[in-house]
Amino acid sequence: MEDKSEPDMKVALKENLESLKESFLETPSMEYLLQIVATYHGLEMTERGIGFAEAILMQIEDEKERLLQSSMIFEMVDLNDDALSCLTEAMEKYPEDVQVKNHHGMLLNKSSKFEDALSIYERLLETSPQSLESLSGKLIALIGIGRHGDVLKLYKTSIAITPSSPQDWHFKGVIDGLLMDYFEHEKGKSITEGQADKLSKSFDSISHIMDGLGPEVSNFYMMGNFAGKEIYHEMLEYKK
């Protein structure tokens, strides 16, 4: 099958855009809105996509939700400074909100502001030491800074935590995907081959556990696993 030419791809994207808009009108959702913005971005019409999203988001009465979703829109099109601006405003208005803090830390990690992200996650873990979401964010920050010994310690802490919801299994997947490739890359450097081989057994055992937890949990875990690997390889690319 031949690859589509660029004009053909643009026609397909425009058709998909109209279909997405119709679906959004029938069933408004953040998922559809993100897809619409991403399609505009693919058509090199990013500003129109943002304008479309902003007109929708202005109707959200909950200010915290509006700021969080606005940051997600900006992040979708790699406008990380604008996304951070939304999160900074949210942090100022809702300084104790855990959802805002975790999202802010995640975006700081994505922007390679690892020290700032680390301080957020350390405070979050003081009050919720079992949070796999915050643990995954702290691990990313520690890897970004290069604190390899602390990465090992924190990973051993995460192993002892049993996810209590499908969403928790997503962050368990992020941790495992991230560290599976991290241990392989650092083997013989920041960690010994013996350490890496021993730690890899925890990844092998998880596949047996997943078999008995059902498709929903398995999907959350596998999507998180893929995301963790992607995060780590993006960090490697940034360091080159």
C-alpha positions, -999 to 999 in steps of 0.1 A, spaced: 0 0 0 14 34 -11 19 62 15 -4 91 10 11 123 -4 11 154 17 -19 170 0 -38 137 5 -29 137 41 -42 172 46 -75 163 29 -78 134 53 -70 155 83 -96 181 72 -122 154 68 -113 140 102 -115 175 117 -151 179 105 -160 145 119 -144 153 152 -163 186 155 -196 168 147 -188 142 174 -179 170 199 -212 188 192 -231 155 199 -210 145 229 -188 173 243 -157 159 260 -121 168 267 -110 138 247 -127 151 216 -115 187 222 -78 175 225 -82 156 193 -96 187 175 -67 208 187 -42 182 177 -57 180 142 -56 217 138 -19 215 148 -13 188 122 -28 211 96 -4 239 107 -34 259 120 -24 258 157 -38 292 166 -72 283 152 -72 252 172 -63 271 204 -90 297 196 -116 269 192 -106 254 225 -105 287 244 -141 295 232 -152 261 247 -132 264 279 -145 299 287 -178 282 294 -164 261 323 -175 278 355 -150 258 377 -119 280 375 -95 253 386 -108 229 360 -106 256 333 -69 263 342 -60 226 342 -77 219 309 -62 251 293 -27 239 304 -34 205 287 -44 223 255 -12 243 254 9 212 263 -7 193 234 8 217 209 41 220 227 35 255 240 49 246 274 56 281 286 19 289 282 9 257 298 32 265 328 17 299 330 -18 284 335 -4 260 361 14 288 379 -18 307 382 -36 276 394 -9 270 420 -13 306 432 -51 303 435 -52 267 448 -19 262 466 -30 231 485 -48 213 456 -31 179 450 -43 176 414 -29 210 405 5 202 422 9 169 404 0 184 371 24 213 377 52 189 387 46 168 356 48 198 333 80 211 350 96 176 344 85 178 307 102 213 305 134 197 321 130 219 352 137 189 374 148 207 405 116 227 407 96 195 400 114 176 427 106 202 453 68 198 445 69 160 446 88 159 478 62 181 495 34 159 480 50 127 493 53 142 528 15 141 531 8 111 507 38 88 507 18 60 490 9 81 459 22 63 429 15 94 408 38 116 429 64 88 431 65 85 394 70 123 391 98 123 417 116 94 399 116 113 367 130 144 384 157 124 402 167 107 369 168 142 352 191 155 379 213 124 379 207 113 415 211 76 407 214 63 442 181 80 452 164 66 421 172 30 434 160 38 469 127 53 457 121 25 432 124 0 461 99 20 480 75 20 451 77 -19 448 61 -22 482 30 -2 472 0 -20 459 -21 0 434 -56 5 447 -73 16 415 -69 13 377 -55 48 376 -29 38 401 -19 9 379 -13 35 351 13 52 373 27 18 383 31 12 346 49 46 341 74 37 369 81 3 355 84 14 319 106 43 328 129 23 351 131 -8 329 148 12 302 167 33 327 183 3 344 192 -12 310 209 21 299 227 26 332 238 -10 337 276 -11 342 276 27 348 256 42 377 244 7 388 262 -26 386 251 -54 363 242 -75 394 219 -48 407 202 -43 373 197 -81 369 182 -83 404 159 -54 398 147 -67 364 131 -97 382 105 -74 397 95 -65 361 93 -102 351 70 -109 381 45 -82 372 34 -100 340 21 -129 361 2 -105 384 -14 -87 354 -29 -119 340 -53 -121 370 -64 -85 372 -86 -81 341 -84 -61 308 -91 -27 323 -62 -28 348 -40 -44 322 -48 -16 297 -41 11 323 -8 -5 332 4 -11 296 -5 25 285 15 37 316 44 14 307 46 28 272 44 64 285 72 57 310 95 44 282 87 74 260 95 98 289 129 82 295 139 82 258 128 119 255 151 126 284 180 108 267 174 128 236 174 161 255 208 153 271 225 147 237 
